[in-house]
Amino acid sequence: MSAEGHAADGAGPPPGTRPPGGEFADDGSHVRAGSTLTQEPSAGVWADVVGQEAAVEQFRRAVSPEGSLAQAWLITGPPGSGRSTAARAFAATLQCEVGTGCGTCRACRTTAAGTHPDVTVVATDKLSIAKDEVRALVMTAQRAPATGNHRVLIIEDADRMSPGTFNVLLKSIEEPPPATVWMLCAPSAEDLAPTIRSRCRLVSLTVPSADVVAELLMRRDGVAPELAVRASRAAQGHIGLALRYATQEGALAAREESARTLLGLRGAGQAVLAAQALVDRATAEAKEHADAVATEQREAFLRSAGIEDGKVPPALRSQLRQLEEDAKRRQTRLVRDVLDRYLLDAHSVLRDVLSHQLGTGSELVNVEVAGEIEAAAQVGSGRITLGLLESVQEARQRIAGNVPPLLAIEALLSRVAVSQR
């Protein structure tokens, strides 16, 4: 991740920080830089916080003259619901020169651009947020705002902090300086330590409808209507994933092919081969991105150290090794993210099969493979499919719990294959 932005005293931000509008959505999906906080004049900075009317009203009420502004906020919601986008919009509203999040004043524009000196965002594309990153952030929190109304500190993926890291943060959350506002983003309140969540005001986001997401893609990103609808339906309300499907060539086609492969499994041998191919594909995708980030970071490090010939002095080699270790952790997380994306897609396919078996009449998510879904529904039973849906969730939990991904995927696909004989 880039580490741009500026502290109040003109120094750089804490290690691992980045400004709003970075490279990843709140689930780690790759999106275009600057795709957040694209203002619509009537809605100001809240234009991109779609399908969250109750949450937006809660934020706006807090900054109104009649409201009560908490100094610690916990913003929760399913992956792709827009937690990070909501946090940045709230930060812009807090800094807004007219107090409404107008989207046009200098404070709103610099917050959206990631250059406001009093807004700091910490995110990670590794497995966890390090203690040192949070310690540096706590030090930043003690400084008075340089130009704005508040010093705002946003921690994306706050659930990726360890118990020890929570302890580093606790004191600052308990007794923040008067002008400091913390915002922690996580899938659910239970993902944070009780001592942290009890000191935060909770705002819960929901999964936006596919129609709302499609409208956002068309308005904000210029996606053609038919493609926006297809991508949003496939993403099931996940904004970052919908953008990926709409803008990455071949992404929707690959998703449909994976669905056909899943529904076409008929034996353990096929399952093992499919699992290996899937993990290989995820590893290659993760390595490509991790290598690109590592190269960028290495070049930035060498430039900052004034090294032009590539020969790193002994005193700096430990820092270079740390960059290499970070790259490995980044790749590990990205592999998990790619596989989790596949498992969510597999869940939607099996749910379509179950819907067909139960005759619910619900609209299919995977309409492009409707024929295969109907055939699978005739082979099995609702009870078996329900068990497969539980197996998908188990596979997700196992991978998140450090079970080797290949073993978790093999176990799942083998069970699917057996059920479809």
C-alpha positions, 0 to 999 in steps of 0.5 A, spaced: 500 500 500 502 507 498 504 511 504 502 518 502 498 523 506 501 528 511 501 529 519 500 535 522 507 537 523 509 536 516 512 529 517 509 523 513 504 518 516 505 512 521 507 506 517 502 502 513 497 508 513 494 510 506 489 516 504 482 515 503 481 512 496 486 507 496 487 501 491 482 496 495 475 495 497 473 493 504 474 486 502 480 487 499 478 487 492 482 491 487 478 497 485 481 503 481 484 509 485 479 514 486 473 510 485 470 512 492 467 519 494 465 521 487 460 526 489 454 527 486 452 534 487 445 533 491 448 528 496 455 531 497 460 526 500 455 521 501 453 519 494 457 513 494 454 510 500 448 507 497 443 503 500 445 505 507 439 511 508 439 509 516 446 509 517 447 516 513 442 519 517 445 517 524 452 520 521 449 526 519 445 527 525 451 526 530 454 532 526 448 536 526 447 542 532 442 538 535 446 531 535 452 528 539 458 526 536 462 520 539 469 520 539 469 512 537 465 509 532 465 502 530 462 501 523 460 494 521 457 490 515 458 485 510 464 485 506 462 489 500 457 493 504 461 500 503 464 500 510 470 504 508 466 508 503 462 510 509 468 512 514 471 516 509 464 520 507 463 521 515 471 524 515 469 529 510 463 531 513 467 532 520 472 536 516 467 540 511 467 547 512 459 548 512 458 542 516 454 538 511 459 534 507 458 538 501 463 535 497 465 541 494 469 545 499 476 544 500 476 540 506 471 535 502 475 535 496 482 534 500 479 528 504 476 525 498 483 525 494 487 523 501 491 529 502 487 532 508 493 533 513 488 531 519 485 524 516 489 518 516 487 511 514 490 505 516 489 499 512 492 492 510 493 487 505 497 482 509 494 477 514 494 482 520 495 489 522 501 490 526 502 493 533 507 498 530 502 501 526 497 502 531 502 505 536 504 510 531 497 511 529 496 512 537 501 517 537 498 521 531 492 521 535 495 525 540 496 531 536 491 537 535 488 538 528 493 542 523 487 545 519 481 541 520 475 541 525 478 534 528 483 529 527 480 523 524 483 516 524 480 510 520 482 503 521 480 499 515 479 491 517 480 493 524 478 485 525 485 484 523 488 486 529 490 481 534 488 481 542 495 485 543 494 490 538 487 491 541 490 493 548 495 498 544 489 502 542 485 501 548 487 507 552 487 512 546 480 509 545 478 510 552 481 517 553 482 521 546 484 528 546 478 533 545 478 533 537 480 526 535 475 521 532 476 514 531 473 510 526 474 502 526 471 498 520 469 491 521 464 485 519 461 485 525 462 488 532 464 481 535 470 481 531 473 486 536 475 485 543 469 487 548 473 492 551 474 496 544 467 495 542 464 497 548 467 504 548 464 505 540 458 508 537 455 502 533 453 503 526 451 497 522 451 497 514 446 492 510 448 489 504 445 494 498 440 491 493 443 489 486 439 494 483 442 500 487 449 497 486 448 497 478 445 504 479 452 506 482 456 502 477 453 506 471 453 513 475 460 513 478 464 508 473 460 509 467 459 502 466 454 500 461 447 498 463 446 491 461 453 489 464 452 493 470 446 489 472 449 482 470 455 484 475 451 487 480 447 480 480 453 476 480 456 480 486 450 479 490 450 486 493 458 486 494 460 493 491 467 492 490 466 485 487 461 488 482 466 493 480 471 488 479 466 484 475 464 490 471 471 492 469 476 486 469 476 483 462 474 476 463 472 476 470 464 474 469 466 469 464 471 466 469 465 466 474 460 462 469 466 457 467 467 456 475 460 455 476 459 449 470 465 446 473 462 445 480 456 443 477 459 438 473 463 434 478 462 427 478 468 423 481 473 424 487 478 425 481 475 430 478 474 434 484 482 433 486 484 436 479 479 442 480 481 443 487 488 444 484 487 448 478 483 453 483 488 453 488 494 454 482 489 460 479 488 463 486 496 463 487 498 466 480 493 471 481 495 473 488 503 472 486 502 477 480 499 483 485 504 481 490 510 482 486 507 488 483 506 491 490 513 489 492 517 491 486 513 498 487 515 498 495 522 496 493 523 502 488 520 507 493 525 504 498 531 505 494 529 512 492 528 514 499 535 511 501 538 515 495 541 508 492 541 508 485 546 502 483 542 497 487 547 495 492 544 496 499 548 498 505 548 493 511 545 498 515 539 498 511 538 490 509 534 489 515 529 494 512 529 491 505 528 484 508 522 486 512 519 488 505 520 481 503 517 478 509 511 483 508 510 481 500 510 474 503 504 475 508 501 479 502 501 474 498 498 469 503 492 473 504 491 475 497 490 467 496 485 467 501 481 472 498 481 469 491 479 463 494 474 466 499 471 469 493 470 463 489 467 460 495 462 465 495 460 464 488 459 457 489 455 458 495 450 462 490 450 457 485 448 451 490 443 456 493 440 457 486 440 449 486 436 449 493 431 454 491 429 450 484 429 444 489 424 447 494 420 451 488 421 458 492 420 461 485 426 466 487 430 469 481 436 466 480 443 469 481 446 465 476 442 465 470 447 464 465 448 457 468 440 456 469 440 449 465 446 446 469 442 448 475 436 445 473 439 439 472 443 439 478 437 440 482 433 434 479 439 429 481 440 431 488 435 433 494 434 439 498 437 436 504 443 434 500 444 441 497 443 444 504 449 440 507 453 442 501 451 449 503 454 448 510 460 445 507 462 451 503 461 455 510 466 450 513 471 451 508 471 458 508 472 458 516 478 452 515 481 457 510 481 463 515 483 458 520 490 457 517 488 450 514 492 449 508 487 451 502 488 445 498 486 441 503 479 445 504 477 446 497 479 438 496 474 436 501 469 441 499 469 439 492 469 431 493 463 432 497 460 436 491 462 431 486 459 425 490 452 428 491 452 429 484 453 422 482 
